[in-house]
């Protein structure tokens, strides 16, 4: 790869990581926290790596993650509805119900962007919807938005267990920026869920919030464990590429233009929100949450930028030369 700036959508594959070199910048979703092998490869490459999922926004939040979280959140309900069908191994429950038959119960763990969009679709089709979150402010915003169509519950071990065990569909929508997702649903809890209930773990990109979750693909999206159907596709928006492409382009283009117009280091210095997206530079981790998840030490981004301008690529070039020989 000869390009100085490489813009992708998903994490680089192993063969792509081996081709990265000093002087290149990779701008993409990385999700390094649960993936030590990928983290070590990009560290060894000497490349600068900026992760979509940790870039922040002037209005708060994670704007480059938001667009795909909106897609994944809305998709989670239709994916879960399909998995609930008997042919897929589910309970044979129609989420909206019909006159005289109660609707299915959807329990959403996390009230952020994924959770709010899942609730939007689930409430829209007439399901019984419960959103669990540990933040009263998040629950208040959801209550203001959805009113009586969605039940909001303050999250703790007891309330989570109570609602998960009675759910037809559980949506894992937990996010800790840059870090591995917390495990909220244990295998023991899954074993006591209703037979044929469904779990859609949208947090699987960050390791998953359900102990029994493991990444799946669009070609083979579901599996059954403890009598519960699991849908854990690690790239859910890939199923609707037209919508996802336009949504992601709208969000990423201003940052790509800044990187191209000002150069990598200057663009990072100018924009503290883009700087928050810096995960790897000159063989060092620069995001604290990622480093803590991997059991490593993080360097401050500004310190690395200063060091890079004073001694460009000394450490990364040495790593790269050693690897090539």
N, C-alpha and C positions, 0 to 999 in steps of 0.2 A: 504494500500500500504506500503510494507516494504522497497522498494528500496530507496537508498540514492539519486540516480540520475535518474530522470524520463525524458526521451526524447520523445516528441510528435511531431505531425505535426501541428494540429490546437489547438485553445484555449481549455483549460479544460472545460468540461461541468460542470453544477452546482453540480451534484452528485459527480464528481471527485474533484472539489474544496473543498467540505466538508471533503474529506478524506486526504487532504494535511496536513502536520504537520511540526513543527520545526525540523530542521536537514535534511530536504529533499530539493533538488534543482530541479526545473522544468525548462527545456530547450525546448522552443517551440515558435511558433507564439503566441503572446498575444493580441496585438491590444487593449490595455487598454484604450486609450484616449477616444473613444466614448462609453465605456462600464463601467459605474460606478459600477454596480452590481458585475461584475467580479473583478474589481479592489478592491472593498471592501472585497470580499471573499478571494482573495489571500493575501491581507494585514492582515486580521484576522488569516489566517492559520499559520503565522510564517515561512512559507517556503521562500527560496530564489528563485526568479524567474528571469530568463534570457530570453529576448525576441529576437528571430531571427531577427525581423524587425528593431532593433536598433543597432545590432552588425555592426561595421564599418570594413573597409578593409584597408590594408597598401597602396593600390593603389587608395584609395578613394572609395566612394559609400558604398552600403549596400550589401555585398556579399551573405548573407543568404536570403535576399529578392529578390536579382537580379534573381536567377534561377527561382523562381516562378513568378516573374514579366515578365520574358521572355516568360514563358508558357502562362500566362494570357493575355499578350499583343497580342501574335499570335492567341490565341483562340478567342479574342474579335471580330476579323473580321469574323471568321466563325460563331460565335454565332450571330453576328449582321446580317450576310447574311441570315441565316435561319429565323431570326425574321422578316426580310423584306419581306419574302414570304407571299402571300395573306392569306394562310391557318393559319398563325400565327397572322394575323391581320395587317401585314405590308403593305407597299405601292405597293408591287408587282414589286419591282425593282431588276434587276440583276446587282450587283455591277460592273462587268467588261463591261457591255453593250454588244452590238453585232454590226457588221458593219451596219452603218446607224442609230444607236441608241446610244445616249450619255451614258457613264458610270455613275454609281451612285456617289454621293459626300459623302466622308467620312471626318468628322471633328474630329480631335484628340486634346483634351485639355490636354496639358502637353507633353513635348518632352523628358522625362526621359526614363528609361528602358522600361516601359510599352508602352509609346507612340512611341518610336523608333521601337519596335517590331511590334506594330500594323501597323505602316507606312510601314514596310518591307513587310508585307503580303498584305496589301491593294494596295500598289504600284505594287507588284508582280503580282496581278491578273488583274491589269489594271484599278482600280478605280481612280477617281479624288480625290486626297488626300491633305488635308490642316492640318498642325500642328500648333497649337497656343501655345506659351510659352512666359513667361515674361523675359526670359534671352536671350540676343542676342548671347551669347557664345553657348548656347544650340542650337539655331536656326542655327548658323554657322556650327556647327558639323553635324547637319542633312542635311544642304545644301551640305556640302562636301561629305556626304555619298550617298545621293540620287539624287543630281543634280536636273534637271528639272522635275523628276518624282513626286516630292513632293513640294508643295508650303508652305513656312514658313511665319508665320505672328506673329508680336510682339503683345503679349496679352494685352488687356485692355477691359474695359466694352463694348465699342463700337464695336471693332473688333470681340469680342467673340459673341455678340448678332447678328451681321451681318451674320457670317458664320453658327452659330447654326440654325438660322431661315431658311437658305437655304439648310441645310444638309438632306441627306437621312439617314445617320448613324452618330451618335455622340458617341465618345469613351471618357469616363471620365478616364483620366490617370494621375491625379494629386497626388503628394505625398509630404507631409511635414513630415520628419522622426519623428516617435513617436507621432506626433500630429494629431488632427482631420483634415480631408481634408477640405479645404476652399470651400464654396458654390459658384460656378461660374455660375451656371445656375439656375435661379429662376423659380418658378411655373408659373409666368406670361410669362416668355420667352417660357417655354414648351407649354403653351396654344396657342402661336402664331407660333409654328413649323408646318411643313407640316403634314397633317393628314396621319397617317400610318408610319411616320418616326420612327426611332428606336434609343433608348439610351442604351448603354452598359456602366454601371458605375462600372469600375474595382476598383475604390476607395471606394467601399461600405464597405470594411473591416475597413476603417478608417472613417466611417460615411457617405461617399458618397460626391461627388462634385455637385450633382444635387438635388435641393430641393425636388423633387417628388420621389426620389429614396428611396427604402426600401429593406432590405435584402430578397432574395428569395433562393430557393433551386434547386438542379438539378432535383428533382421530379416535381417541379412546378416553372419553372424558369422565366416566363414572366407574366406581367400584363399590362393593358392599363390604362393610366391616361391622361386626357386632349387630348385624341385622339392619343397619342403617345405610342408606345410599349416600355416597359422597361424590360431590362434583367439585373438583379442585384444579380446574384449568388455570395454569399460571399466566396465560395471556388471553383473558376473556375478550377484550376489545378486538382481538384478531379475527373473531367470528363475524364482525361487522366492519370490514376494513374501509369501506367508503366513508361511513360516518366517522370512524375513529381517525382516519387520515386528515379529514378537514378539521376536526376538533383539535387534534394535536398540532397541526400546522398553525392554526390560529394562535395557539399558546406559545409555541417555541420560536416562531419566526423573529420576533423582536430581539430575542437573545442571540439567535444565530447571526443576525445582522450586526449586532453590537460586537460580537466576537470577530466577525470578518472586518468590520470597519476600523476598530480600535486596536486589534491584535489581542491575543489571549490575556497577557498579563495586565495590560492597560484596562481592558474591559472588566476584568475581575476587580481591579483597584477602584474603578469608577462606580461599580454597582455592588453594594454590600449584599443584595439579594442573590445575584449571580454568584458572588463569593461564597455564599452559604451552600451552593451546589458543588463547590470544589471538594472532591473526596480523596483524590490522589494527585500528588505532584512530586516529581523527582524522587520516586521510590518511597515516599512517606504518605501515611494517611493524614488527612487534614479535616476530617469530620469526627467530632468527639463521640457522637452516638454510634457511628459505625465502628470506631475503634474500640469502644467499650464492649460492643456486642461480640467483637472478634478477639477480645482479650489482648488488644494491642494499645500502643500509645499514639496519640494524635498530636501533630504539630499545628500551631496556629496558622491559618491561611495567610494572613498578612506577613507573618514572619517568613513563611516559605516563599512568598512573592518577592520579599526583599532579598532573601538569600539567592533566589533564582536570578534576580537582576544583577547581583554582585558576582556570582559564580555560576553562570548558566550551565545547567545540565552536567556538572562534574560528577555527581554521584550516580545519576541515571545512566550516563554514558559508560561508566565503568561497569555497572551491572549488565548493561546491554552487551558490551564487548565480551565479558566473561561468559555470558549465556551463548553467544554466537560461536565461541571457540570450544 
